[in-house]
Amino acid sequence: MTTIQINEKSKIGKNILEMLKALAKNDDSIRFLDETEFLLSSKDNKAVLLHGIDQVKKGYREKR
């Protein structure tokens, strides 16, 4: 499995997501995952999620 991050706010990102969603309707090889439930399932996971949200609000970007 490979994870790909797509900026859905950009024109190309929005088009790619629309194409993938159309393909995913009839194909099991593409799945969209919402990890929110998992991240809220335990105290530790929730803390990590809330910390990440706080970092985004502050404008922090991870250096790669």
C-alpha positions as a Markdown table, in Angstrom:
| # | Residue | x | y | z |
|---|---|---|---|---|
| 1 | Met | 0.0 | 0.0 | 0.0 |
| 2 | Thr | 1.2 | 3.5 | -0.8 |
| 3 | Thr | -0.1 | 6.7 | 0.7 |
| 4 | Ile | -0.3 | 9.8 | -1.5 |
| 5 | Gln | -1.1 | 13.3 | -0.2 |
| 6 | Ile | -3.1 | 15.4 | -2.6 |
| 7 | Asn | -3.8 | 19.1 | -2.1 |
| 8 | Glu | -7.5 | 19.1 | -2.8 |
| 9 | Lys | -7.5 | 23.0 | -2.8 |
| 10 | Ser | -5.4 | 23.1 | -6.0 |
| 11 | Lys | -7.1 | 22.7 | -9.4 |
| 12 | Ile | -5.0 | 19.7 | -10.4 |
| 13 | Gly | -5.5 | 18.1 | -6.9 |
| 14 | Lys | -9.3 | 18.6 | -7.1 |
| 15 | Asn | -9.4 | 17.0 | -10.6 |
| 16 | Ile | -7.3 | 14.0 | -9.5 |
| 17 | Leu | -9.5 | 13.4 | -6.5 |
| 18 | Glu | -12.6 | 13.5 | -8.7 |
| 19 | Met | -11.1 | 11.0 | -11.1 |
| 20 | Leu | -10.0 | 8.7 | -8.3 |
| 21 | Lys | -13.5 | 8.8 | -6.7 |
| 22 | Ala | -15.1 | 8.0 | -10.1 |
| 23 | Leu | -12.7 | 5.0 | -10.5 |
| 24 | Ala | -13.2 | 3.8 | -7.0 |
| 25 | Lys | -16.9 | 3.3 | -7.4 |
| 26 | Asn | -16.3 | 0.2 | -9.5 |
| 27 | Asp | -12.8 | -0.8 | -8.4 |
| 28 | Asp | -11.7 | -2.3 | -5.1 |
| 29 | Ser | -8.1 | -1.3 | -5.7 |
| 30 | Ile | -8.7 | 2.3 | -4.6 |
| 31 | Arg | -9.9 | 3.0 | -1.1 |
| 32 | Phe | -10.5 | 6.3 | 0.7 |
| 33 | Leu | -9.8 | 6.1 | 4.4 |
| 34 | Asp | -11.1 | 8.4 | 7.1 |
| 35 | Glu | -8.8 | 7.8 | 10.1 |
| 36 | Thr | -10.7 | 10.2 | 12.4 |
| 37 | Glu | -12.5 | 7.4 | 14.3 |
| 38 | Phe | -9.2 | 5.6 | 14.9 |
| 39 | Leu | -7.5 | 8.8 | 16.1 |
| 40 | Leu | -10.4 | 9.5 | 18.5 |
| 41 | Ser | -10.5 | 5.9 | 19.8 |
| 42 | Ser | -8.0 | 6.3 | 22.6 |
| 43 | Lys | -6.7 | 9.0 | 24.9 |
| 44 | Asp | -3.2 | 8.9 | 23.4 |
| 45 | Asn | -4.4 | 8.9 | 19.8 |
| 46 | Lys | -6.8 | 11.8 | 20.5 |
| 47 | Ala | -3.9 | 13.8 | 22.1 |
| 48 | Val | -1.8 | 13.2 | 18.9 |
| 49 | Leu | -4.7 | 14.4 | 16.7 |
| 50 | Leu | -5.3 | 17.5 | 18.8 |
| 51 | His | -1.6 | 18.3 | 18.8 |
| 52 | Gly | -1.5 | 18.0 | 15.0 |
| 53 | Ile | -4.5 | 20.3 | 14.7 |
| 54 | Asp | -2.9 | 22.8 | 17.0 |
| 55 | Gln | 0.3 | 22.8 | 14.9 |
| 56 | Val | -1.7 | 23.4 | 11.7 |
| 57 | Lys | -3.5 | 26.3 | 13.4 |
| 58 | Lys | -0.1 | 27.8 | 14.4 |
| 59 | Gly | 1.1 | 27.5 | 10.8 |
| 60 | Tyr | 3.8 | 24.9 | 11.7 |
| 61 | Arg | 5.0 | 22.9 | 8.7 |
| 62 | Glu | 7.1 | 19.7 | 9.0 |
| 63 | Lys | 10.5 | 20.0 | 7.4 |
| 64 | Arg | 11.3 | 17.2 | 5.0 |
